[in-house]
Amino acid sequence: MTSDAQISPKAQEFMANFPTDERRANFDKIDQLREMTREFYTAASERAIERHQLELSEIELGGIECDRIVSKVGGTAGGHLFYIFGGAFIVGDPFSDLPIIGA
């Protein structure tokens, strides 16, 4: 590993010794895992919709379909949140994150 003056020696040591798993990921059950994740978060997402009076709609930004989530309750910040869902590109979805987004 090359030295980087911006990274402490302790951090460099940690990264150099970080255990890795060279096994290939098995995606045979990815659809099942995604469904289980969705089921797990659905109740919390539905509570967030009610608690924060969220209004969900679909819009297009720059040719990309997006979810628009607006709280009818409003907040103290008075701004906008541009939320990009990553979900490790494996499981989850923006609906599952409504408890975070809505708050």
N, C-alpha and C positions, 0 to 999 in steps of 0.2 A: 504494500500500500504506500502511495506517495504521501509525503508530508504536506500539510496545508496549514499555513500560519494561523488561519482563522479557526481551525479546529483544535481543541485542546488535546494534549497528549493522552489524557484519560479517555476522551471520546474516540480518538484514533484507535486506542487499544481495544475499546469496547467493540468498535466496528470490525476490527481485524479478527476478533475472536467470536463474533456473533455466529451462533450455530445456524447452519443452513440445511435445508432438506432438498436433496437433489431429485427426489421422486417427482414424477409427473403427476399433475392433478388429475383426478378422475371425475369427469363431469357426467357420468352415466345417470346420476340421480339429481342433476341440477334442476330439472323441472319440479321434482318433488320438494327439493330444498327451498326453491322459490315460493312454492305454494305454502309450505309450512311457515315460512317467514311472514308471508302476507297474512295468514290466519292469526299468527301470534300478535301482530301489530294492529289488526283491524279494529278491535274494541277500543284501544287507546286512540286511534285515529278518529273514530266516530265520536268519542268523548271530546277530542280537541275541536272538532267541527262545531259541536254544540257549545262547549265552554267559551270558545273565542268567536263564536258566530261567524265561522268562515264561509265565504262564498267561493265556490270552485267553478272555474270555467276554463275553456281552452282557447288560446290565442296563437297567433303566428308572429314570430319575431325574426326578421331577416330570412324568411323562408323555412324557419324551424318551428315545428309545432311545440308549444309550451303550455304548461299549466299556469293559470293565473289564480292566485289565492289572495283574497282580500278579507280582512277582518272587519265586520260591521261594527265591532266594539271600538275599534281604533286603538291607538296606543299613545304613549307620551313622546315617542321619538319623532313622529311626524315625517318619517322618511320612507324610503323604499328598500326592500331587501331583494337583491338579485341572487337567488339560490340556485346553485348548480349541483344536481344530484350525481354522485359518482357511484356510490354503493359498491365500490370495488369492481364494478361492471360484472358482478356475479349474482348477488341477491339484493332484495329490497327494491324499493321504488319510492317516488316522491309521496305517494299516499301514506306509506308506512312512516314517513318522517313528519307527518302533519303535527304530531305533538311538539316537535321542535320548531317547525316552521310557524305554526300558529301562535306559539308563545312569544 
